[in-house]
Amino acid sequence: MRRLGYQRYGAQGGDWGHAITLELAVIDSDHVVGIHLNTLLTLPPDDPAQAVGLTDDDRARLDRLIRAEPEMSGYAKIQGTRPQTLAYALTDSPVGQLAWIVEKFKEWTDSTELPEDAVSRDRLLTNVMLYWLTATAGSSARPYWEEFHQSRPPRAEAPTTPTGVAVFAADVARPVRRLAERQHNIVHWSEFDRGGHFAAMEEPDLFVQDVGAFFRRFR
């Protein structure tokens, strides 16, 4: 960003982008004025005393994440351990690549029966073709392998950068605010009654409005 001439800037991220955004806020804290996240993992506290103040809704969010993890994390385990083997199959078959990606849109979006209830079929096909035509099934899985085989321990410190969070109702990993505030400098928190994990594709108007509302304070 400095090479581009920006001395002050903000960052936004969801999914892998949220981890990158949090890291950026730590390593370039003198220049990152704020970060906005539409993914933020909050795990059940180990200390029973910290769990006392949790509401029923807080506990329901944590329970949903814990129940979903074993069933829905198979893709991550494969990509984290055998990404190259998987890459040959997905690159060989456009239907395989389609199935691999669209399954997540079915499970993670605010859809009723079909993934196109949340994201149009044309947009889903365009998304999948970006992977298949460029033969990037392997490179897109590589971050999972690197996460599973880290050469250094994860960074311990959390950013003190002002942080905004947008929570969409159908996201399987909805964060708990009181837990998030223990680790992050939360200055903005929005809860939406629709939308899921792929919020920018599912509810672009809500997403853009919230990002704008957060970053306007830094003008």
N, C-alpha and C positions, 0 to 999 in steps of 0.2 A: 504493500500500500504506500509506503514511503517513496518507492521508485515511481509510483504513479502520481506522486505529489500530494498525497493526503496525510496530514498530520493528525487529524481527528476523524474517526470513523466508527460505525457500529457494525454489528454482525447479527445474522439471524440464522437459526438452524433447527431442524427437526430430524429425528432418527439419527443416522450417522452424523448429520450436520450439527446436531446439538452437542455431541461430544467434541467435535472440531471447534465449535464456537466457544465452549467452555475452556478448552485448551488455549485458544487464541486470547481469551480474556486474561489468562494467567501470564502468558509469555509476552504479551504486548500491552500490558495494563496501562502504560503511560499514554497510549494512543487510542485504545478502544474505549469510547465514551459510554457505551451501553450494549447489552446483548438481549435479544429477544428469542425465546425458545417456544416451540410447540411440541417438544418432547422433553420431559424431565422425570427421571426415575427417582422415586422415593420408596425405599424399602422399609419393611416393618422394623421398628427399633428393637435392639437387643435388650435394652434396659426397660424392665417392666414399668418403672416410674415414668418413663417418657411416653408410654402407651396410655397412661391414665387419662390424659386429656383428649384422646381421639374420639371423634363423634362416630355415630353409626355409619354415616356416609364415608368418613375417612377409612373405617375398617372395611367397608364393602369394597372400596377401591383397592386396598391392599390385598384383600382376599381374592379379588378377581385376577389380579396380576399373578399371584402365587399359584392359583389353580390353572391358569392358562399356560404358564411357562413350560411345563413338561410336554404338553401336547403340541404347542405351537413353535417350539424352538428347534425342531429337527433340522430344518433348513440351515440354521446357523451352525449346528454341530457338524453337518456334512461339509459346509463351506469352510469351517474352521479347521477341519482335519484332512479332507481329501478334495480340495478345490479343483485340482487339475484333472482328476478323474471325472468329476462332474462336468467340467468344462467341455470335454470331448463329446459327451452325450448331448449337452444343450446346444453346442455349436453345430452338431450334426443334424439336429431336428428342430425346425421352427415350432412344431407343435409342442415338443418338450420344453423349449424356452418359454412358450406361451403359458403352458401349464404351471411352470415353476414360478412365474411372476404373478399370473392372474389369481392363483390360489391366495396370495397375500392380500390382493385387493378384495377378494371375497371375505376373508376373515377379519381384515383390519379396517375396512371402511364402514361408513354408516349406510349399509345396504340391507335390504329386506330379504331378497332371495338370490339375486344375481349381482355381480360386481358392478354391472352397468347401471344399477339403480343409483349408484353414487358417482361413477365416472363413466362418461360415454364410451361406447364400444370403439369408436374411431380413435379416441385418445388412448385407450388401453392398447390397441393394436400399434399405434404410433410409438408408444413407450416400449413395447416389446421389440419392435423392429429396430429401435436404437441399439439394443443389445445384440440382436441376431445378425443384422447386416454388417455390424462392425466387429463381430466375433469377439465380444468382450465379456462373455460369461465367466471366463477365468479371471480376468483382471478385476471384474466387479466383485468377485468372491474373495479376492486376495486380502482385503482388510480384515476379514473374519479370521483368516489364517494368522495374520500378524497379531491380531488381538489375542488369539489362543496361544501364541508362541512369543510373548513379549520378551525382549532382551533386557529390559530394565523394568523395575517395579513401576506401577502406575503412579502418576503425580499425586501427592497427598493433599496439597493445598487446594482449596476451592477459591474461585475468583471473588474479589470484593466489588467487582464492577456492578453498577446498577443493572438489575435484571428484570425483564418482563416475561411473563408466562401466559400463553394462551392454551386453555384446556378445552378440548372438543369432546362432546358427550360420548361418542362411540369408540374413542381410543381405548384400547385394552389396558394401557398403562397410564391411567389418569393420575397425576401426582396429588399428593396431600399437601396443602399449603403450609400447615403448621410444621411439617417435617422439612419441607423445602426451605423454610425461613431459617432453620438452624444451620444450614450450610451455605446459603446464598443470600445476597443483598437484594431481596425482592422488593421492588418499588411499584410494580404493576402486575395485576393478576386478573385475567378475564376467564369467565366460564361461559361456554356456548352450548345451547341445547341440541345442536346437530353438528354433523361432521365427525370424521374419524382420524386415523393416523396420517393419512395423506391429505391434510387439511388444505394445502394450497391448491390441490387439484379438485377436491370435493366442494369446498366452500371458499372460492377465491375472494369473493367480496368481503366476507367476514374476516378472512385472513389478512388481506391488505389493509383493511380499516384498522385492525388491531395493531399491526406493525407500525402503521403511520401514527396512531395515537400514542404509542410508546415513544417513538423516536422524536416526536415533535418537541418534547421537553428539553432536548439537547441542542436545539438550534441556537 
